[in-house]
Amino acid sequence: MNQDVLAKPIVGYEAGKETAVSGQGGFYAAVGVIFAALLLCAVRIGAGPENFISDPALMMLALACYLTAAVFYLTNFYAPFRFAERLGFWAAALGVFFNLASWLVRWVAAYDRELAIFHEQGRPATEMPWMFRYVPFANLYDLSLAFAFGAGITTLLVMRRRGFALVAALALPMAAIILVLARFIGGEFIDLPPVLDSYWRPIHVGIASISYGVALVCFAAAVLYLLKDGLKVEKMAIWANLFALSVFGTISKFSVFLPSTFGTYSASTFVGNSRMSLALRADLPYVGWLIVAAAGLLAAATLLFVNDLSRDDSKLRRIGRGLMVAALFVQGAAIAMLVYQIKTIENVVAQINPAQFERFAVWMLQQESVPQGQINQMTSPQLFQMGSGVGPAKRASASSQP
């Protein structure tokens, strides 16, 4: 990267050194994209779902715009070019527009879905609950859209200054990654649990989700400050790797690294469309071993970076960085394998370890309010037979919950 970029102040800028879209341009652009997204939502309400673009398609357009903007900004820092900077700004603005429009159109689609259910039940539209019941904050897909929007709109407001323009090159790819994860999660609608049917839900979850996006941009600025002050990237990598290793250790209820279940990743199981998980976990092939491989690569990179700090060995740094890149690809493969297994697995029961059947039988009896004393009197073979012969378990489906 152009070393002159980090040599300048991260915040603040010299007079006459504003970006291609400077002054109040970022503010006006932010207001403009919000207004345009609201206008598109109004058009969607009038046009109906059959003659309008879907919210997943709008999300994919936002993803493409975020990535395009990041490429233009990175290109501009390697080879400064005012036109590339301007293209990056407007690509980011389009990304924020499509991002917000996707969330708003999804809100309208949620209302249409509930209205169709009312019509099927023979109930009049006058009995429909208030509009805030359908605010799309019901699952991780909805939250990811709001998260990415918070990052995009914050970036749009701050990157009009040259010192902050570099933040866009770091923050926008991370916003794009969030949308990629949302695409993997899937945008299926779910029925809102009664406990979440409150006016506080859109207030609380909405503010929290957008604040995550703001924090993402602040994180990008903090990293730039550390780099500007001369902190070695390897020092940050050591702490980041230790955090990642601690996360890997707790995944799947510690099953990936426990000696008895080493290399095994298990997912929660559900019956039908129920949102309540069973006391059974299905083992997903290959996912656990990919996590082990990623953890091994990160651990090796960490050891090399620690040695480099004391010996200042460029060869160790180069090998450590290569291992971190390899770990990134292995983690991506683990996520792809996890999604593939969940989407394609058919016989979930075959992936359940029989050792869980006894505990599952105890859980079932507790759900039926059977006295604990009576449960204690049952033998292990009886509990195993009860747990292994349960009908609902044969209709279970896997979930990605760790």
C-alpha positions, -999 to 999 in steps of 0.1 A, spaced: 0 0 0 12 36 -6 32 44 25 23 81 22 -13 72 32 -3 60 66 23 88 70 -6 114 70 -29 119 99 -57 94 100 -82 121 110 -82 156 100 -70 169 66 -52 198 51 -71 226 34 -77 219 -2 -69 182 3 -105 170 5 -116 140 -16 -135 141 -49 -167 142 -29 -160 166 0 -175 190 23 -212 182 28 -212 157 -1 -211 127 22 -240 140 43 -261 148 13 -254 114 -3 -264 97 29 -297 116 31 -302 110 -6 -298 72 -5 -322 70 25 -348 90 7 -343 69 -25 -347 37 -6 -379 49 10 -392 59 -25 -383 25 -38 -402 9 -9 -432 30 -18 -430 18 -54 -428 -18 -42 -460 -13 -21 -479 0 -52 -464 -25 -77 -469 -57 -56 -445 -86 -52 -451 -102 -86 -438 -72 -106 -409 -61 -84 -374 -71 -76 -371 -93 -45 -352 -83 -13 -325 -110 -18 -317 -96 -53 -314 -61 -38 -291 -75 -12 -268 -91 -38 -267 -57 -56 -256 -41 -24 -229 -67 -20 -216 -61 -55 -215 -23 -50 -197 -26 -16 -170 -48 -33 -167 -25 -63 -163 6 -40 -136 -12 -20 -117 -21 -52 -118 15 -65 -106 29 -31 -78 4 -29 -68 12 -65 -68 49 -57 -44 44 -28 -19 23 -49 -22 47 -79 -40 79 -68 -66 88 -94 -94 113 -87 -119 96 -110 -114 62 -92 -120 79 -59 -152 94 -72 -164 61 -86 -156 45 -53 -177 70 -34 -208 66 -56 -204 28 -57 -205 29 -19 -236 52 -20 -253 27 -43 -244 -1 -20 -260 17 10 -291 24 -11 -296 -12 -22 -288 -24 13 -315 -3 29 -339 -9 1 -335 -47 6 -344 -44 43 -374 -21 36 -387 -44 8 -383 -73 31 -405 -54 57 -432 -51 30 -428 -88 21 -433 -98 57 -466 -78 58 -477 -95 26 -469 -129 40 -489 -122 72 -518 -108 52 -519 -140 30 -521 -161 62 -550 -140 74 -569 -144 42 -563 -182 43 -578 -182 78 -608 -162 67 -599 -133 89 -604 -97 77 -574 -73 71 -588 -50 98 -576 -75 124 -540 -72 111 -515 -62 139 -497 -29 138 -470 -24 112 -441 -26 137 -449 -63 143 -433 -70 109 -401 -51 113 -375 -75 99 -355 -83 130 -366 -119 135 -335 -138 125 -298 -135 116 -305 -126 80 -325 -96 90 -298 -85 116 -271 -89 90 -288 -65 66 -291 -39 94 -255 -46 105 -241 -40 70 -263 -9 66 -249 6 98 -214 0 85 -222 14 50 -240 45 61 -213 53 87 -186 49 61 -205 71 37 -206 99 62 -169 98 72 -150 88 41 -154 122 23 -122 133 40 -89 119 27 -77 107 60 -109 86 64 -111 75 28 -87 47 37 -113 35 63 -137 28 34 -112 4 19 -112 -16 51 -148 -12 63 -166 -19 30 -151 -53 25 -161 -63 60 -197 -51 53 -196 -72 21 -185 -103 42 -215 -97 65 -238 -98 34 -221 -129 22 -228 -146 55 -264 -134 53 -266 -151 19 -254 -184 34 -279 -181 63 -308 -177 39 -337 -152 39 -366 -175 48 -393 -159 69 -401 -174 103 -431 -169 125 -425 -144 152 -423 -160 187 -449 -145 210 -422 -134 235 -407 -111 208 -441 -95 199 -433 -62 216 -428 -26 204 -394 -28 222 -381 -53 197 -376 -30 167 -363 -3 190 -338 -24 209 -327 -47 181 -326 -19 155 -303 3 175 -281 -26 185 -277 -38 149 -269 -4 135 -245 2 163 -226 -29 154 -220 -14 120 -208 19 135 -184 -2 157 -171 -19 126 -161 14 111 -145 25 144 -126 -8 144 -112 0 110 -101 35 121 -85 20 153 -65 -4 132 -52 25 110 -42 44 141 -22 15 153 -5 11 120 2 48 118 19 47 152 42 19 140 27 -11 158 38 -42 140 11 -61 122 24 -93 137 16 -81 172 -20 -75 163 -21 -109 145 -9 -127 177 -39 -114 197 -63 -119 169 -52 -155 165 -55 -161 203 -90 -148 202 -98 -170 172 -84 -201 189 -105 -194 220 -136 -192 198 -127 -224 180 -123 -241 213 -159 -234 224 -175 -242 191 -201 -270 192 -200 -271 230 -163 -278 230 -168 -311 210 -142 -303 183 -112 -304 207 -124 -327 235 -103 -359 235 -134 -381 234 -150 -363 204 -119 -347 188 -126 -334 153 -164 -338 156 -187 -308 149 -222 -313 160 -253 -292 153 -286 -288 171 -316 -308 158 -353 -297 155 -386 -314 148 -405 -300 118 -408 -262 119 -403 -260 156 -379 -235 169 -371 -255 201 -341 -277 197 -340 -313 209 -315 -327 234 -298 -344 204 -270 -332 183 -261 -344 148 -225 -348 137 -217 -331 105 -189 -348 85 -156 -329 77 -166 -296 93 -148 -304 126 -116 -315 109 -115 -283 88 -119 -263 121 -90 -283 136 -69 -276 105 -76 -239 107 -68 -238 144 -35 -256 137 -25 -231 111 -33 -202 133 -14 -217 162 16 -223 140 14 -187 127 12 -174 162 43 -192 173 62 -179 143 51 -143 150 62 -146 187 96 -158 176 98 -130 151 92 -104 178 124 -115 196 145 -124 165 132 -99 139 134 -126 112 117 -117 79 115 -154 69 94 -162 100 71 -133 92 67 -144 56 59 -180 66 35 -168 94 16 -146 70 13 -175 45 -1 -197 73 -27 -171 82 -38 -168 46 -41 -206 44 -61 -206 77 -85 -180 62 -92 -203 32 -96 -233 54 -121 -214 76 -140 -204 44 -141 -241 34 -154 -250 68 -182 -225 65 -191 -237 30 -190 -273 42 -213 -265 71 -238 -248 49 -236 -276 23 -242 -303 50 -271 -286 65 -288 -279 31 -283 -314 18 -283 -338 47 -313 -361 45 -310 -388 72 -303 -368 103 -308 -398 127 -279 -416 111 -256 -386 121 -267 -388 158 -243 -405 182 -262 -433 200 -244 -424 232 -269 -394 234 -300 -416 235 -300 -422 273 -296 -385 280 -323 -377 254 -348 -401 271 -342 -383 305 -348 -349 288 -380 -362 272 -393 -375 306 -385 -341 322 -404 -323 295 -434 -345 303 -431 -335 340 -422 -371 351 -409 -370 388 -371 -371 390 -374 -400 415 -392 -421 390 -366 -413 363 -338 -423 386 -354 -457 391 -352 -465 354 -322 -485 342 -297 -474 315 -309 -500 290 -345 -488 295 -336 -452 289 -314 -461 259 -343 -480 243 -367 -452 250 -344 -426 235 -335 -446 204 -371 -455 196 -386 -420 198 -405 -411 166 -398 -373 167 -361 -380 165 -365 -397 132 -381 -366 118 -354 -343 132 -336 -318 110 -302 -303 115 -294 -267 124 -263 -246 123 -266 -235 160 -232 -243 177 
